[in-house]
Amino acid sequence: MTGHVYRAVWPILDDTRTASALIAEASAGLDAMARTDGARITGQPAWTVTGDRLVCEAPAEPLPADEPVDVTGLADNDTVVLRLAGLHWSHRQIAATTGVPASTVRGIIARHAHPEEAHA
């Protein structure tokens, strides 16, 4: 373990939104945000709501200084679905929070659980 922690903070602008919805939205861009800041997330993020802020802390490692930062495609449905599935959310919870149909959620999780079947 590297001992590095990536910390990101978002202001909560709409206090009627649930913590789950805020986390789902922030998860979509977390990897891209970390890469832009020169870090790679290496473990499960921990989320907290502190006052009017959503805070994420995740194990990370610094990117090598000469590594190009390409963030295209990091904030896609797969990233969000897999991050929430990693937090043990049900397919139904993920679908309700992200707006992605439950059948698509199941497909994303299955494709990444068995990547060799995705090319069959």
CORSULTA-V984382 format. One record per backbone hydrogen bond with DSSP energy under -1.0 kcal/mol. CO is the residue of the C=O (numbers start at 1). NH is the residue of the N-H. If there is no record, write none. Layout:
co->CO nh->NH
co->CO nh->NH
This chain:
co->4 nh->60
co->6 nh->58
co->8 nh->56
co->10 nh->54
co->14 nh->17
co->18 nh->22
co->19 nh->23
co->20 nh->24
co->21 nh->25
co->22 nh->26
co->23 nh->27
co->24 nh->28
co->29 nh->33
co->30 nh->34
co->31 nh->35
co->32 nh->36
co->33 nh->37
co->34 nh->39
co->35 nh->38
co->38 nh->63
co->40 nh->61
co->46 nh->57
co->48 nh->55
co->50 nh->53
co->52 nh->12
co->53 nh->50
co->54 nh->10
co->55 nh->48
co->56 nh->8
co->57 nh->46
co->58 nh->6
co->59 nh->42
co->59 nh->43
co->61 nh->40
co->64 nh->67
co->71 nh->74
co->76 nh->80
co->77 nh->81
co->78 nh->82
co->79 nh->83
co->80 nh->84
co->81 nh->85
co->82 nh->86
co->84 nh->89
co->85 nh->88
co->90 nh->94
co->91 nh->95
co->92 nh->96
co->93 nh->97
co->94 nh->98
co->95 nh->99
co->101 nh->105
co->102 nh->106
co->103 nh->107
co->104 nh->108
co->105 nh->109
co->106 nh->110
co->107 nh->111
co->108 nh->112
co->109 nh->113
co->110 nh->114
co->114 nh->117
co->117 nh->120
